[in-house]
């Protein structure tokens, strides 16, 4: 699974420390400070230190004296923070240590060429070239295919290029080292663009990933349609960028009749960006979302932008998938649940289901950061999608055959809520328990017994919520192999190897399933699948070994299917 990004307050405030808040873990004991040389935690509250902490100090000193080797104090402190955050039993509350080389991965700035890419028939397909990046300035474009590269160097004051390196002959895991290099150094890319063959020199440098960009715009018989991608809510000034894009479209083409916003694969980011982007459409002062903090305290967040763009009849379509999460989901719900945005529709697959927000606690000496969940997030209509996700108005694109079992939420309570889903509830319970129930009442009672709920045989709200939680954990953790493979079928790439013994059972299953998808026939085994694929596409070796050539060709076929499915989602909106 992709690691889902957190939601935070404004960029400039994101590093503020949670002093005098709910989580304080400070020790002023001179023995610990003397031993470790740092303060553990944020700040000392004006209350008596719990006796358990004094006990901890004693045990710590005793262990230091007993352990047969010296242990680095920073490592011990990191262990304390890891344990502290684990104790909160929340997947999104955790600690990262800069001392251990860890990062919160919240930056969209980078160094190198500046594009997103995929392996495509053994070549490098550029999915998107970031605006103003070195690649962008050199003339590389979305959809370009890099087939080879040559490294530049200075000899006698002149720029010369080394021997061309063909990407198909290189393990794709090593491509990053080819594209990266020293600041201001050069690389030559041998590019196919349609029927053209190009050689493009790029000087490496800094870049920032695009948080929002215009993918396509058209005007047919006066009807203006704009297609905007929003791949992340990280970065800054997202509302300003979105507003600028819409303004440019209106200035060149006229009033927008239909707006498509693509949030697929958007794992979230900063809440401030979400609110700012909502403010592009919602009147100033509109409720964007609410935090529900400890004790049920509600903190409402409102839009603040002065200028809005009104799309005719609110003809806005939002594209989501199972990796649309966090701030991206809040953006969707902020539009869908706004009383002034009736007409907005959602297309795609059920979203990830992360409806909580996090903030940071910085360790005082700068050697680590705690990410802590501080609130649930609700929509303007008080809906919370946490561990449920957003169900699209129109389900389309590639949908796993297990999607309804693991992702569709069936409301419990009155029988009218679930009477049309008896069979699905039984399938859900069987998937959760590994059971083989066929009768609805028996399945519900069996689940209630297994989960130590009141055994009523009635699919009440408690039973429905518990079942949803269990199935969500299977979805997030990927503990059901069949669903994991089917769910990630079009997004997984298995590198080739010199022999088939190198592949794990899960990798073999994935390759077999992908080849079956491409050939449109069920292959009984991994070996049969590889042989059929090599024969079908007349690959050079036909050895039955899933080598690099076979892997590269399969990656291209799978990506073609993925693109076709993604385009079908867009076409559904038209």
N, C-alpha and C positions, 0 to 999 in steps of 0.2 A: 504494500500500500504506500501510497505517497504520504509523506509526513505533512500533516495539516498545520498551517501557520496560525498564530494567535491573533486575538483582537486586542488592541491597545488604544489608549487615548492619544491625543495629538502628538505628532512627531517630536516636537521640541520638549514635550513633557514625558516622553516614554521612559526615560531613565530615572524619573523621580523615585525616591525611596519611600517605601510604605512605613514611614516612621509614625509612631503613636497610633497604628492601626491594629487590626485584629491579630496579625501574626508578628510577634516580636520575640526574638530569641537572642538576648544579649547576656553576656556574662562579664561581670566586672571583677571577678575574683583575681587577685594579684597572682595567685599560683598558676592559674591557667594562662593569663596574659603573659606572665613571665616565661612560662614554658613554651608558648606558641608564638608570642610576639605580635599577636593581632587580636582584634575584638571580634567575637563570634556573633554576628547578627547585625541588626540595624541600629537599635538604640535601647537604652535601659528605661523601662517604664517605671513610674514612681509607685511601685508596689513591692511587696516582699518577694524575693526570689523563691520559687517553689523549692521545697525540700528535695525533690527528685533531682534538681540540678546540682545541689550540693553533693548529693550521693554520686551523681555522675562524675563530678570533679575528683572525688575520692577514688572511684573505680579507675578513672583515667590515669591518675598518678600511680596507682598500684600496677596497672597494666604496663605503663612505661618502665616501671622498675623490674617487672617480671619477664617481659618479653625478651627472647634470647638474641634478638637483633635490634639495631637501631632503625627506627621508622621515621621517615621524613614528616615533620609536623604538618606541612601543607597537605600532604596526602591524607593524614588523619582528619584534618578539618574538612577536606572535600568529602570524606566518608561520612562525617556528621551531617553535612548538608544533604548528601544523597539520601541518607536515612531519614532525615527530617521531612523532606518532601515526599518520599515514598510513604511515610506514615499517614499522609492525608488521603491516600487511596484515590487519587484523581489522576487520570492519564495526562492531563494538561498542566499539572503542577509538578515541576521538576527543576533540577539544578544543573547548570553547566559550569564547568571549571575551565577558565582560560589557562590555568596552570597545566591542565591535562590536555590542552589543545582543542577544547570543545567550544562550540559557538551556538548562539541562539538562531543563526541563519535568518536574520531579518533584513539583510542588506540586498538591494537589487543593483548595486554598483559592482563593477567588475573590471578586469584588465584582460586584454587580448584583442579579439576581433569584433565580438559583439553580435552574436546571432544565436537563435535556438535551432537545433538540428535533429535529424533522425538518420538512422542507417537505412539506406534505400537501394536495394540491389547491389550492395557492396560499396555504394558511393555515399557521399554526404549531402543530403537534401536539406536546404535551408528553409525551415518552417517560417521563421520571421527574422528579418534583419532590423536590429534596434535603431531607432532614429538617432542620427548624429553620432553613431558609433564609428570606429575606424572602418568596419565593413561597409557601412552605409555611405560614408564619404568616398570610399573607393569605387562605388558603383555596383556592389553586390546587391541582389534583389531577392525578395521572397520567391521561393520556388526554384532558385538556381541550384544546380547539382554540381558539387565540387568532386571531380574525379581524381585529381592528383594535386600535389603541392610541391613547391621547391623553396628551401630556406635561403634567405638573403644574407649576404655578409659583405663587409667592406674590405676591398683589396686595393692597396695603393690609391686610396681615396675614391675608388669607384665602387658602386653597388653591383655586385655580381650574384648570381643564383646558383646554388648547388644542383646536383642531379635531381631530376623529377622523381618524386615518390608516389607511386600509384596506390590509392587507398584500398583497392580490392586486394592488394597483396599484403596488407597490414592488418593486424588484429584491430578491430574497431575500438577495443578498450584502450589502445595506445593513441588514438586520434587526438585526444586532448593535448598530449605532449607535443604533437606536431603543430597544433594551432597556437599554443602558448609559446612565449619566448620573452626575451628581454624588452624592456620599454624602448619604443621607437625603432625596434628592429623590423625587418620586412619579411613578408612571405608572399610567394606568387601562387595564386589559385588557378587551376586549369578547370574551366567552368563550361558546362553545357546549359544553354538557355534556349529551349525550344530547338530550332534547327541551327542555332549559332554555337560556335566553339570560341570561347574567349579566354584570354590570359589576363588576370586582374591582380595587380600588385596592391597589397594592403600593408600599411604601417601600423604596427600594434600600438595600442594605447588604452586609455580608460573609456568606459562606456557605462551607461545606465539602462537597465531593461525598461521597456515600455510598460507602463501600467494601464494605458488605454491608447488605442490607435484606430484609425479608419481602415477597414479592410476593403470596403467596396462601396461605391455610390453609383446610382443610375437614375436617369430621367427618361421615361417613356411616355409619350403623349401627355407631357406635363406632370406626370406622377413621379415624385421624387422618393427614392428609397435609399436609406443609408444603413450600412452594416458596420457596427463598431465592435471591436474586441476589447474585453477588459480581463486580461490574464492574471492580475494580482491587485490587491488593495494595499500593497506595500508602496514605499516611495512617499512623495509629498505632492501637494497641490493637485490632487486627482480631479477634483471638481473643476478646477481652472483648465486643465487639459481637455476634459470632456466638453466643457463649455466652448472652448476655442475650436474644437473639431466641429461641433454642431454649427457654430457661427460661420465657419469657413464654408461648410456645405450650403448653408442658407444663402450666403453671399454669392456663391457661384451658381447654384442650381435653383434656388428659391425655397419656399417653405417645405419642410419635410412632411411627407404624407405617411410614411411608414419607417419606423426605426427598429432595427434588430440589434440587440445587445447580447453578445456572446460571452457568457460567464463559465463556460465549460473549462474544467481543469483549474479554475480559480480557487485556490486553497484559502483565500482570505487575506488578512493583513490588519491594517489599522482602522479602528472604529471611526476615527476622525475623517479618514478618507471616504468611508461609507456614507457618513452623514453629509459630507461635502458634496459627494456625487448625487445623493438624493436631493440636495438643495438645488441642483440644476433643473429638476422637474417639479418639486413640491414648493408651494408658496412659502415665503420666509416665515419662520415661526411654527412650521408644521412639526408634529411629533414624528420623529424618525424611528426611534426605538426606545426601549426602557431597560434599565438595569434593575434586577431584583437581587438586592444584597442580603447579607446575613440578617436574620430576623424578619425578613419580608419587606425591608425598607426599599421603596421604589424611587429610582432616580431617572427622571425623564430627560431625553436628549432631543433637541429641536434643531431644525435647519436654520442656517443663518445667512445664506446667500441672498443678495438683493435682486439679482436678475435670473429669471427662469426661461426655459424653452418649452413652449407648449406644442406638443406634437398633435396634429389634427386628430380629434376623436380619441385621444390617448392610444393611438394605434402603435403601441410599443410591444414587441415580442421579446421575451427573455429566454435565452437558451441555457440550460443547466444539464449537468450530469452528476454521477455519483462522487466526483471529486470537487464539485462546487460546495464550498464549505465556509463556515464562520462568517466573516464580514461580508463575503459574497452572498451568503444566504440572507443576512440581515438586509442587504441592499434589495434583494428580490422581495422579501416580505415587506420592506418599507414602501415599495411601490404597490404591490398587490393589495396590501391591507390599508392603504391610504384612502380616505373617503373621497378624495378628489381625483383619483386615478382609475376609476372604473373603466374597463376596456383593456387593461394590460393583461397579457396572457403569457403563460409559461410553457415551454416546449422542451422535450428531452426525456431524461430519466430522473428518478427520485434522487435528491441531493444527499450529501454526506450526513448531515444531521449534527452540526456542532453549534449549539445555541448558548454558549457561555463565553465569558470574556476574561482575559488575563491582564495582569500588570506585572511589573518587575520589582524585585528587591535586589539592589546591588550590594554585594559584599564590600565592606568599607575600604579594603585595600585594593579593590579593582580586580581581584583574581577570580571572580565568579559572579554569576547572576542567578537568582531564583525567579522562575516564572510561576505565578500563582493565580489560580482562578478566584475572582472576587465577586462574580455575579452571574446569574442567568440572564439571558437576553430575550426580551419579548417584543413583538411587533406592535404597530399602532392599534391593532385589535386585540392585544394581549395574548397572542398566540406564541408559543415557544416550540421550536422545532428540534430541540435538543434530543439526540438519540432517535429521532423519528425521520427528519429530513423533510424537504418540500416535495409534495407530489405534483408533478406537472399537470397542466390542464390537458395537454396532448402528449401522450407517451409515444416517442418515436426514436429512430436511430437504432443502433445495436443494443438490444435488451437481453440480458441473460435469461435463460429458461428458468432460473431459480429466483428471478427478481421479485416476484410476488411473494414467494415463501419467506425470503429474508428481509425484504425492504418495505412491503406494503403494510401499512398500519391498519389493523382491524379494531375499531372502537368497541369496547366492552360495555356492559350495562344492560340496557333494554334490548330485548331480542331483535327489535327492528334494526339495530345498529349492525348486526352481523348475520341475519337470517339468510342472506344471499351468499354467505361465505363459509358455510359449514365445512365444505370439503377443504377449503384453503386453511381454515383454522386447524383441522386435523393434520394436514400436511406440515404446517408450521410446528405443531407439537411433536410430530414424528421426527422432524429435522432437528429439533432441539434436544429431544430425549434419546434419539436413535431407536425409536419405537416403531411399531407397525399397526397402530390403531386404525380401525376403519369406521368406528362408530363415534359420532360427535360427543355425546355425553360421556362415554367411557374415556375418550381422549382428554377431555377437559378435567374430569375427575382424576385421571392418572397424572396429569401435569400438576394439578393442585396438590396431590399427595407427594409427588416428587419434590415440589418446591415448598412443602410445609405450609401451604395456604389452606384456608377453610375449604373442606371438601364438599362443595355444594352441587357440583356438575353444571353450575351456571357460569357462563363466560362473562363474569363481572369485570368492572374496571380494574380491580387489583390484579386479576388473572391476565387481562389483556396487556396491562402495563408491564408485568413481570415477563410475559412471553416476548414482548417487543424488546425489552432490555436484553434478554438472553440471545435473541436472534441478532440484535445489533452488535453484540460482542463477537459473535461468530463472523459477521460481516467485516468488522474492523480488524479483528485479529487474524482473519483468514484461516480459521481452524478447520473448515470444511474444504477439503482439497477439490472436490468436484465444483463447488461454487467458486472457489478461488480461481481455478483455471478458466471457467466459463466467464467469470466476471472480468478477468484481465486478458482475455484471449487476444484482443486486437491491440493491446498496449504493451505486450511482453515481447522481448527479444532474447532468444537463447543463442549465444555465440557458438560457433562450430568448434569441433575438436578433432584430434588425429585418430581417436578411436571412440567407439560408442560406450565403452566402459567408464568414460569420464563423466557421464551424465547421471544426475540423481534421478530417482524414480519420479519425482515431481516434474523435473525438466523433460523427461521422456514423455510423460503424460501430456505436457503442454505442447511439445512438438507434434505428437500424434494428433492432438485435437486441432492444432493450427493447420496441419496438412489436410486433415479431413475437411476442414472448413474451406480451404482453397480448392480441393478436388471435388467438393460437394458429394462426398461419399464417406461412409464410416470405415476407417481403417482399423483392423483388429488389433494390431500391435505397432509399437514404435518402429521396428525393423521393416515391417510391411509398408508402413507409411513412407519411410525414407526412400525405400526402393521404388515405390510407385511415383513419388514426387520427382526423383531423379530421372526416371524413365519418361514421365509426362513432359518434362521441360528439357529433355535431351541434355542434361548437364554432363560435363566433360568426363568425369570419373565414373559415375554410376557404380560406386563401390559398395553402396549400402551404408557407408559411414556418413554421419551428419557432420560434414566438414565445413570449412568456412564458405566455400562456394555455395553449398546447399543452404547454409544458414542465411547468407546474404540474399539469395534469390527468394527464399521464403519470407524474409523481412520485407522485401519489396511487394510481394503479393499481399501480405497481411496489411501493409500500410495502404495499398490501393483500396482494399476493402474498407479500412477505417475511414479514408477520405470520402469514399462513396457514401458511407453511413452518415458521416458528419454533414455532407452536402444535402442528404435527404432531410435532415432535421431543419436546415435552412429553408429548403424548398417547401416544407410543411407550413412555414409561416406566410407563404406568398399566396 
